[in-house]
């Protein structure tokens, strides 16, 4: 098989890149290790920066997002039962959009099927070959048969555990990582959200987040020890602990229900450099991970796709390789800013096991400064709604 771009990974970033390229007449084949149903079964983030939403529209898959997404013009921060609101719209003239990753991935899959774009599911033993040559190729097995795709470029959108990053030799690759000493216990429930905007809560008992997927589907999180297991937490215990951590007014109006999904996710900050090796380009979780506190995981993947898409269009339409040559530099410059914001927000709102009394006072002062200072709120808002590409 021959194509112009081989995309490894059929999650939202790989599918978005494929659709954007197709709009420009650039051929791509997507390889996915799992089934479509498996990918759509993942419960992930749903806060979209305006840049991500614009890319969906540019790819021709924004109609359902625009009809069903919920615009959020601000968010609530609570510390010690003292909530305050940060006005994204007023401070930046921009908002974010709440639209579940499952739904936008479904939109991308449907568009891919309608356009006849190729996706190969259940691939195994994927190997990237000769990425530093002018003729890279990818080999894999599908339905028990060895396959090969010759291509011009390879986009590694296959996540943290995928083959793409590990195809860059260890002597060339540098990895930076911070592991946080806690996780997030998340619950999805068919209940109305407790508030029309997100509530980020810092309490003496630990962090909590009130989020949503729609007006009848809520997503809640609480900080928990890494030693905890999902089985340790009944629904009743989760709701009781959540109520202890969020503002009293929110706790009083919280509607609880049976969880339809419950999981514990560890938190880490991770970056692998460079994001390009020859004709192999890393995107999204293949190159970087952020703690979910700042809602940047899916959005940093989108900015990668933006830079790579424009670099590929310049290559094919203008015979200009400057965008591809600077891809890693551009992507990493924005990634590290998102890493900083996510790290800072995580430190601002979580309780760490080794915090001293001094540390707690500094943390409280940091929250108070954010509450009282409009310039600090503007910086927060600029980062949250998304820095420019």
Secondary structure by P-SEA (a helix, b strand, c coil): ccccbbbccccaaaaaaaaaaaaacbbbbbbbcccaaaaaabbbbccccaaaaaaaaaacccccccccbbbbcbbbbbcccbbbbbbcccccccbbbbbbaaaaaaaaaaaaaaabbbbbccccccccccccccccccccccccbbbbbbbcbbbcccccccccccccccccbbbbbcccccccccccccccccccbbbbbbcccbbbbbbbccccbbbbbbbbccccccccccaaaaaaaaaacccaaaaaacccccccccbbbbbbbbbbcccccccbbbccccccccccccccaaaaaaaaaaaaaaaaaaaaaccccccccaaaaaaaaaaaaaaaaaaaaaaaccccccccaaaaaaaaaaaaaaaccaaaaaaaaaaaacccc
